[in-house]
Amino acid sequence: MCIFARPVISVSATNIFARMTASQTQFLVYQMSYHSDQKNAMILPIPVRLPASEASVTFIDLSHYRNLFFDFQRGYPEVAQMSIGCSIQTKSVMSDLKVFEVGDYIASFVPTLSDFSRLDERFRLSDSVWNQLPDYQDFGFVVFQLAQGALKPHPMAFKFESRSQSIFFPTRHVHDGEVHPAEDFDHNLFLQHAGLDSRVGGYQNCDLPDSNTHLIRSKQMAGRFLKTQDTRGIISPDLLLHRKIIKGNYPNKDYEFSPLGHPEVPNFNFRPWAAWSPWLLAVAGLSWFFARRERIRRARRSEDSSGHS
């Protein structure tokens, strides 16, 4: 991401976390550094369950945990440190859409494209831009007002009723009022899903993707290195973090992940025991051998006793 209502000078160090729940509600947390020479707004398209209403999205204040993504590095030993966020203060310029003060942000949910008419015109995209984004014709849109300057505000967070089985990351760029086929990405995507935990192998390296999931797993469960009690239910303490790094010039699109299995309850994962498998097979073989020998002995004793009678 991001889609900005007005051109920005720069955007970098984007971190996004997402998690799907069993009730098909998706959490999304977003943080980036940006430089804008005017007041601006960031627009996050989401595949909200239809029909959408202003109640389809719940905003979550994470102003008390500004360094959330900074702490993520503890799950990935030797990962370079991320910079610490700073605060901004804004004044609402929303129209008759319901507005929310979410820490340092003014935020609103736009249920449909037509509802942008209820938003201050400075924070809308032109129809010509939306016409180049046909995938969003039936999406909802979360809008965060941003202050002028070179800033890294605290993480933006919300949950929404999703119509998709996939975990959705809004990563498509519109930075200058134009939609380009490719853009420069500087993104870390983090997600939690029990189905990934059920497939993953043992921890090997902080930047080496797991061969089973093709994502970089954390070394420990999130509760071991994050203050999950301060995330208001967003991050599960009992699941790993899985990470995808997107850095460089890539097709300008959103990313989706569709892991198999229950999103919150892992199946038993045999892979961490792979190193023990030769020993387990040997023990199983010996057990079978001794059990078989005992059955043969019993059969012979039974034959002998029958012959004597």
N, C-alpha and C positions, 0 to 999 in steps of 0.2 A: 504494500500500500504506500502512497496514500492517494485519495482523491481530495484535492483541495479546491475550495470554492474560488480562490484567487491564486494567481501565480506565487510561487515561493522561490526564494533564492537557493535554498538547499534543504535536503532531508537526508539523514543518515542514522546509523546505529539503531535500526528498527528491530524491536523485539515484540513478538506476539505469542501469547499462550492461549491454548484452547483445550476444552474438555467437554465431552458429551456425557450426560447422565442417563440413567435407565429410563427416565420419563421423557427423553428426547428434548431436554433443555440443554442448550450449549452455553458454556461460559466462554467469554473472550476478554483477554487483557492485552492492552496495546500501549507501547511506549516508543518514542523516537526523539531524536534531536532535530530541530528545524530552525530555519531562519526566514522570517517573513518581514517585509518592510511595511506591512499594513495588517490590521486586524483581519483574521482569516477564520475559516472553519474547515474541519476535516470531516469528510463524509464516508461512512463505512457501510457499504451495501451488505445486507444479510438475507439469507434464504428463510425468511420468517414464515411460520405456519399461517395459512390463509383460512378465513379472512383475517387480515392483520388489523390491529387496533393499537392505540397508544398504550394499552396494558400488556402488549405482547413482549415488551422489553422492560427489564428491571435494572436500573443503574446501581452500581456498587462503588462506594467511596473507598479508595485505597490511598488517600492522602497520608495516612498514618504509616504506610509501608512504601515509602518512595523508592527504597533500594531493593525492591522485590527482585528485579532482573539482575541486579548486582549480586544478590545472594544465590542466584541460579548457578553461578560459576562454582560454588562449593560442591555441586554434584558432578562436576566435570573437572577433575584435578588437572592443573596446568593450563586451563583456559585463561586467556588474557582477561584482565579485569575490565569491567564495563564502567563507564562514567556514571557519576551520581546525579540524579535529577535535581532540578531546582523548581521553586514555586512560582506561580503566576497568579495575578488577580485580575478578574475580568468582570465586566458588567454586561448584563443580558441585552442582546439585541434581537432576540427571537420575537416572532409575531404572536399569533393566537394559538400556536401549538403549546402544549404543556411543557414547561421548562423545569429542569432539575439542577440544583446546585450540588455538584458532585466534587467535593474537595475544592480544588482551584478552578474547576471547569463550570461552564454553563452548558448543559446538554439537553438534547431533545430527540424524540423518535418521530420520524416521518414515515407513516404507515405505507404510503404509496407515492409514486412519482407526482401525481396530481396534487398531493398535499404540500409539495414544495412551495406552492403559491401562498401558503400560510406562513412562510419563513421570510425574514428580512431579505430583500432582493440582493443585498451585498453578499449573501451566503448561499446563493443558488448557482447551479451550473446552467449554461445556456442549453436550449433545446437541441442545438446542433451537436453538442457533446453527448447528450443522452441518446440521440439518434445513432451514435456510433457505438453505443453500449446496449444492444438489444437484449442481452442476457438479464438485464436488470429491470425489465419492464414490469415484472410482478414481484420484485424484491421490496423489502422495507429498508430504511436508511437511518442509521444512528449518526447524529451530528454533534460534534464537540466544537465549541467556540474556542479559538486560540488567540492569545495575545500577540501583539507586535513584538518583534525582537528576535534575538538568537537565544533559544531556550531549550531545555530538556525538562518538560513538566513531569509530574508524577504519573504513574500508570493510569490509563483510562480503563474502566472495567464495567462489564454489564453481563447479563444473561438474557437469552431470548428463546422463545418457543420455536424450535426449528422444524421445518417440514422435510429436512433431508436426513438420511441415515449417515451421511458423511460428516466429518469434522471439517468445518469451513474456515479458511483463512482469507480475509479480504486483503489481497496483496496487489491488485491492479493499480497502476499509477496514472494519475492525471495531475501533473504539477504545473503546467503552463497553459491550461485551457485547451490542450490538444490531446488526443488519444493516439499514442505511438505504438507500432506493432511490437517493439522491443524497448526495454528500459534498463537502466543500471540499478541493480538490487544490492542492498546492504542489509540483509535480513537474517535473523535467527527465529525460526519457528519452533515452538515447544508445544508438546501435547502429552496428554495422559489418556491411556485407554488400557483396560485390563487385558484385552485381547493381545496387545503388543507385549505386555509382561508375560503372557502365557507362551509366547513364541521366542522370546529373546534368549540369546546365549549369555555366557558370563562376560563381565566387564573386562575389556582389553586395553582401551586407549581412549583418551579424552576427545579425540577427533576422528576416530575410526568407526565408520558405520557398522552396525551389527549385520552379519551376513543373512540373517533371517528376516529382519524388518527393514533393512537399508536405512535405518535411522541411528543416530548416536544415542546410546542409552546412558542414563546417569549411573554412577557407581552404586548408589544406595537409593532406598525409597525416599520420597520427597520429604517426609517428616523427619528424616535424620539430618537434613541440612537447610531446611527452610522453616520459617516461623509460620507454619501452615495455619495455626490458630488465629493468625492476624489476617488471613486472606478471606475470611467470612464465607468459608465453604467452597471457595473457587478451586483450590488445589487440594487433592486428596493426599493425606499423609502416607497412605498405605500403597501407593503406586509409584512406579518409576517415572522419571521425565524422559521423553524421547525428543530428540532435537534434529532439525534439518537446517543446514546452513545454505543460504542462497546469496552468493556474493559474485557480482560481475554482471555482464549484459545478458539478459534472458528474455524470452517471450513475455510480453506484458499481459499477465493473466492472474486470476485467483488460484490458490492451491486448495485441494481437498484431499483428505485421507479417509480411507474406508476400511479400518481394521475389522477382522472377523472376531466374533465372540461377544460376550457381555461387556459393556463399557466399564463396569465398576467391580466385577467379581472375576478374578483370574481363575483359569483352570490350572490343574497341577502341571508344572513345567518340568519335564524330564531332562531338559538340556543341561541344567547346571550339574546334573549327576553323570554327565557323559564320561567324565574322567574315571568314574568308579565302575563303569559298565563292564570292563573285563573281569573285575573282581566279583561283581554281582553275578555275572554269567558263570564264573567258576564255582561260586557258592551254590548257585541253583543246580549246577551239574552234579556236584557232590551230594546235595540233598536228594536229587532224583536217584543217584546211584545207590545210596544207603537205603532209601525207601524201597527201591526195587529189590535189593538183596534181602531185606527183611520180609517182603512179601513172598519171595521164593522159599525162604526158610520156613515160614508159617505153612506154606503149601506142602512142603515135604513132611513136616511134622504131622500135618493132618492126614497125609497119605499113609505114614507109618502107623499112626494110631488106628486107622481104618483097617490096615492089613492085619494087625494083631487081634483085632476084635473078630 
